[in-house]
Amino acid sequence: MKASLAVRTSCWCAEHPSAVIALWLVFVAAAELPGFAGGTRLGDGSLSDPDVAANWWPVVAAPIAVVVSAPFSRLLLLVSALFISIVTATSAAMLDAVSESAAMSPLAGNAALLVVITVAVQHMLFALCRSREAVASGNDASRAARIVASTAGNAALVSGGTLAVSLTAVALVAAPALAPLATALLVVVLVATVASLSLLPALNDRVLASAKPLPPLPSALKVGHLPRFVRPTAIAAGVLTLGTAAVYGSVRVFAPACAGCRPLATDLDVCGVTTLLVVLGLATLAAYRRPVVAVATFLLNGVAVLAGLGMLALLVDPLPGWAPMVLVVALLVPANHLQIHLLHRLRSETLAGMSRRNTVAHTCRRAWSASGGALLVTVVMWLVWGLTERGDVREFALATTLVLVVDTTIVRLLLLPRLAVLGGRTSWWRPVR
C-alpha cells in the first residue's frame, strides 16, 4: 500500500535534516525580528511586553527541556529545547500576525502559547519513545525513522486534523467573544502539527544517526507486582472522584446550589462547546470508522468538561466570566492529542491479536512514559504561569493544573482504553491493502 502523505513528508524531512532545520531557523528569525524592533499589538497588550507570555517562553522552554530530557541523553536535551523553542516562537509570531485582524486579548495569547507547548511536548515525547522502541527492536536509523513516521507521524496528522476542523467550526458558529480564542488555538495547533511532521523528524534523525546509542527503555512496573486490590481500588476511586466532580459541575452549570451564585451557563457559549464536542466525535468517527470510539470520545469529553467546570467552580471563588470557556478549550485541545496517540496504540495492539485486558495494560504501560512526561511538563507550565500572575488568573491557572491532572490520569489513561476496546478487533477499521 502506498505510504500516506504524513509518512512521505516525515521520511523526506528525515532524509534532509540539515535543510529542514535551517529553513525553520530562518523562518523563526525572519518572523521574530520585526517584533524585536517594535512589536505588533495583541489586543490591548504587546507580545514584546514582559507581562505577555511570548517574552518568557525561553525561560519556560529551558526547564521543560531539562524535565523531559532527564532520562535521555545530552543530545536529546538539546533537541528537546530546540524543538520546543522553535514551535513556541513560531506560534507567538503567527499570533502576532493574526492579532492584527482579530480582536485577540493577551489572555487568549497566553492560553494558546501554553497549549502549544503542551502539544509540542506530547508530539516530541511520543516520537522519541517510538524511536527508542524501534531501535530496541533492532531496526537501523532509516527503518526506525519510517516506523516513527507511520505511527507518531500519522497520529500527529490525525490529531491536528480533527482539532483544526473542530476549532474552525467553533470559530464560525460560536459567539463573537469566543471566536478570537478559537482562532488563536487553531493557529497554534496548525503550527504544532506542521512542526511535528517536518521539524521533529529532522531532529529525530540527528538523534538516531548519533554514534552514541539511545539509552534503553526503562523497566515498567507490571500490574502483577502490585497487590490485587490496588487496581480495582484505584479505578473505583478515580471513577468516584470524576463522577462527583461531574455532578457538581452539572449543578453549577444549570442550577447553582446557592442563591447568590449565578449558573455557569451564563458564561459558557453553549453552542460553541456543543459544536466542539460533536465535531471532535465526528472527526474521530471519520478517522477510525468505529462508532464505539466516537461515542466514547463524545461522552468522555463531555464528562471531562463538566468535571473540570465543577472543580473550577469549587476552587475559584468568585469565578471570573472568562474562566469557563478558557478552561474548556485548554482542557480539550491537549487531551485530544493524548487521546489520538492512545487510540493509535490500542488499534495496533488489538489488530495484532492481543486480548482486551492485555491490550489495555500494554497500551497504558507503553504510553505512560510519554504521557506522564507530558503531564509533568504541563503541570510545571501552568504552575509557573499561576505563580507569576496575580488575582483571578493565578487562581485559574492553579485550578486548571489540578483539572488537567485528573483528566489525564482518570479520563484518558483509566477510562478511555477500557471503553475503546469494547467489541475487540472486529470493529476496528483496517485499510485495504
N, C-alpha and C positions, 0 to 999 in steps of 0.2 A: 504494500500500500504506500502511496506517495506521502512523504512527510508533510505535516501541516506547515502553515506559514510561520507559526511561532518557532517550530523546530528548525526550519531552514534559516530563519533570521538569527536565532541564537547560535546555530552552528557557524554561520558566516562570521558573526561577531567574535566567536571563539577562535576562528582561524585568522582573524586580522585584529588582534587585541590592541596593538600599538596605535593603529589608525583610529579605532573606535574611541579609545581613551583620550587621544589627542583632540578629536573632534568635540567630545564632551567638555574637555577643559577649555577649549577655545570658545565654545558656546557660553559656558558659565562666565568666563572673563568678559566677553562682549556684553552679556546681559547685566552683569553687576557693575561695570564701570560707570554707566550713566547714573546709577544710584549713589556711587561714591561722590559724584560731582555735586549733586544737589538733592537727589531723592525725589521720586514721584510720590504722589499722595495716595494714601489708602484710607478712604473715608475721611474722618476728622483727624487722623494721625498720619505720620510718615513712616515708611519702613526704615528710614535712617534714624528714627527716634529711638533712644535707648530703652524706652518703655515698650517698644514693639518687639515681638519675638524674633524678627528677622535679624536683629542686631546681636542677639545672644545665641544664635544657632551654633556657632563654633564651640561655645562653652558647653552646650548640651551635647554636641556630637562627640566631643573628646571622651567624656566619661561613658557615654553609650558604647563607643568602640572598645573601651577598656573592659566594660562589663561583659559584653557579648563575646569578646575575643579572649577572655582569660583562659578558657580551656583549650585554646588553639595555639598556633604558632605566632611568632612575631610578624611574619608576613601577612597572616590573616588579620592581625591587628591593624596594619596599615591599610589593607584592602577594605576592611570594615569602615574605618574612619573616612577613607576617600569616597566610598560609595554613599555613605550617609550624608557627608558634607556636600557632594555634588547634587544629589537629589534634593536636599533641603534648599540649597542656594538657587537651584533652577526653579523650584516651586515658588520661592519668595520673589524671584524676578518675574515669573509668569503672573503671580498675584498682583504685583505692581502694575503690570501692563493691563490686566483685566480690570483693576480697580478704577482705571480712567473712564470706563464706560458703565461700570456697575457701582451702585452706592454701597460699598463694602466697608464695614466697620473694622477697626483694629482687633476687636474681639473675634470676629469671624476669621481674620487672618491668623491670629494666634492659634485658634482651634484647628484650622486647616493645616498649619505647619506641624502641630503636634500629631495630628492624624497621619500626615505623610511620613513623618519619621517612624511612627509605629508600623505603618505598612511597609516601608522600605526595610526595616529590621526584619519583619516577617519574611519578606521575599528573600533577603540575604541569608537568613538562618536556615530556611528550608532548602535553598540551593546548596549551601555549604554542607548541610547534613546529607543531602543526596550525593554530593561529590564524595564524601568520606565513605558512604555505603558502597558506591560504585568502585572506588579504589580498593576498598577492603575485599570486594568480590573478585579481584584480580584483573580488572579492566585497565587498559592503558589510558593515557590522558585524552586521546581523541575519542575513544569509545565512552569514557566517563563523561566528557562534555556533551555527547549526543544523548546519553541517558538522562543527564540533568535537564537538557533542553526539552526532552519528550515528557518529562514528569513535572519538575518545578516550573519550567517554561510554559507548558500548557496550562498548569494551574494558575499561573500569574495572568495569562491571557484570559482565561475564563472568569476569574475573579474581577479583573479590571473591566472586562466587557459587561458583566452583569451590573457592576456598580455604576459604570458610565451610563448605561441605559436607564437605570433606576434614578440616578441623580438628574439626568436630563428630563425625565418625566416629572420629577418633583419640581424642577425649576420652571417647567411650563405650566403646571396646573396648581402649584401652591400659591399661597398668599404672597403679595409683593415683599413682605418683610422677610420671608424665608428664602426667596429666590437668590439673594446675594450669597448666603451661606451655602446653598446647594451648588451655586456656580463655583465658589471657591473650592469646595470639596471635589467637584468634577475636574477642575484644573489639576489639583494635586494628585488625584487618582490616575489621571492620564499620564502625568509626568512619571509617577512611580511605576506604572505598567511599562511604558516605553523604556525606562532605565533598566527594569528587570529583564527585558528581552534583548537589550543591546549592551549596556554598560556592564551589567552583572556577569554575563557570560565571558566578556573580555577580561574582567578582573579575575574571574574564577579560573580562566585558562592560565593566567600567570601563577596562580596557586598550584594548579595541577602540574604545570611544567617545571615547578621548582625542584631543585636537586634534593632538597630535604623532604622526606615523605611526610604525609599528613599524620598527625597523632592518631592512634587507634580509637575506635569508638568506645565511649565509656561503658562500663558494665551497668546494665539497667537492673533495677530492683524488680525481681519477679514477684508475681502475685503469691506464688507458693511460699515465699519467705515470710509472709505476713500471717498472723492468726486468721482463722476463718471468719471471725466475727467482724474484722476490720472493714472489709469491703462492703458488706450489706449495711453496716452501721454508717459508713461514710456516705453511701448512696441515700439512705433514709434521711440522714441529717441534711444533706445537700438539697434534696427534694423538698423537705420541710421548710428549710430556710427560703428557698426560691418561691415556694407556694405562698408562704406567709407574706413575703415582700410583694408578690404579685397581687394578692388580695388587698393588701393595704394600698398599693398603687392604684388599683381599680376604684377603691373607695375614694381616694383623694382626687382621682381624675373626674369621676362622675358625680360623687355625692360626698363632699367633705364632712369629716366626722365632727368638726366643731363649727359653731355658728359663725365665728369670726374668720374662718378660713374660706377662701374662695376656691372653687373647683379648678384643677389644673387644666381642664378642657378649655378654659378661657385663654390660657397662654399657649395652648397647642394648636397647631394648624392640623386639624383632624384630617382634612383632605390630603395634605402633604404627607402625613405619617402613613395613612392608609395606602396611598399611592406607592410609597417606598416599600412597604411590606408586601403588597400584592405584586409589584413588578419584580422584586427580588425572588419571590416564589415562582413566578412565571419564567424568569430567566434561568433559575435552577432547573425547572422542568425542561426548558429547551436545551440546556446543556447536557443533562443526564438522561432525559426522557424516562424518568421514573416518578410516577405520581406520589409514591410514599415519601421520597426525598423532598419533593416540592412542598407537600403538606407539612412535613416535619420542619422544614425551613420556615414556612409561614408561621406555624404555631409557636416554635421556639423563639423566633424573633419577636412575636407579639408578647409572649410571656416575659422575655428579657426586657422589653421596653416597659411593661407595667411594673416589673420588679425594680428596674432602675429608677423609675419615677417615684415609686414608693420609698426606696432608700434615700433618694434625693430629698423628698419632702420631709422625711424624718430627720435627716442630718442637717439640712439648711433651713433655718427659720429666722426671719421671713425669707421666702423663696422669691428671687427676682423673676420678672416676667420672661426674660430671655433664656433662663436656665433650662426649662424642659426641652425645648427644641434643640438646643446645642447638645444636650445630653443624648438625645435620640440619635442624631447623626454621628456624634463622636463615639457612640456605642456600636452602631450597626456597621459602619464602614470597616473598621479593623476586624470586627467579628466575622464579617462576610469573607474576608481574605483567609482567616484561620479556618473557617468552615469549608471553603473550597479545597484547601490543602488536605483537610481531614477526609473529605468525600473522595478525593482522588486516591488517597491511601486505602480507604475502605473498598472502593470499587476494584482496585488492582488486587487486593488480598482476597476478596470474595471470588473474583473470576479465576484466581489461581487455585481455588478449590478448598480454601480454609473453611472451617466451621464458623458459625456465628460467634461463639464465645472466643475462639482463637483469633478471629478477625478483629474483634473489638480490643482484645488485650494486646495484640501485636501492633495495631494501629496506634493506640494510645501510648504504648511504650516507645515506639519509634518517633512519634510526633512530639513527645514531651520535651525532648532536648531542645527542639527548635521553638515550640510554643511556650515552653517555660522560660527560655531566654528572652523571647519577645515580650512576655508578660512582665518579666523583671525590668526590662528597659522601659516599658510603658509606665510602670509604677514609678520608676525614678523620674521620668519626664514630667508626669503630672504632679508629683510631689514637688519637684523643682519649680514648676510654674506656680503651684499653690503657695509655696513658701516665699516666692519673690513678689507675689501680688498682695493686694490688700482688700479687706472688706468682703463683699459678696463673691468676687472672683476667687479669692483664696478658699472660702468655704466650698464653693462649687468644685474647684479643682481637687480638693482633698476628698470630697464625697464621690466624685467621678472615679477616683483611684480605686476606692472600695467597690464601686459598681462594676468596673472592668475586671477586677479580680474575681468577683462572684460569677460574672458572665463567662469568663474564660474557663474557670475550673468546673463549674456546675453545668452550665448550659452546653458549652461546646465540647468539653472533654468527657463529661459524665453522661449527659442525656443524648446528645446528637448521635454518637456512634451506635448506641443501643436502639435508637429508633430507625436509623438508616439501614441497618442490616435486616430489618423485618422483611421476610419474603425470600431471603437468600439470594443466590446468584441468578435465579431465573428472571428477575425483573430488572437487572442491570442491563443497560444498552451496550451491546458490543458492536463496534464498527465493522462493516462488511469488508472483507479482505479480497 
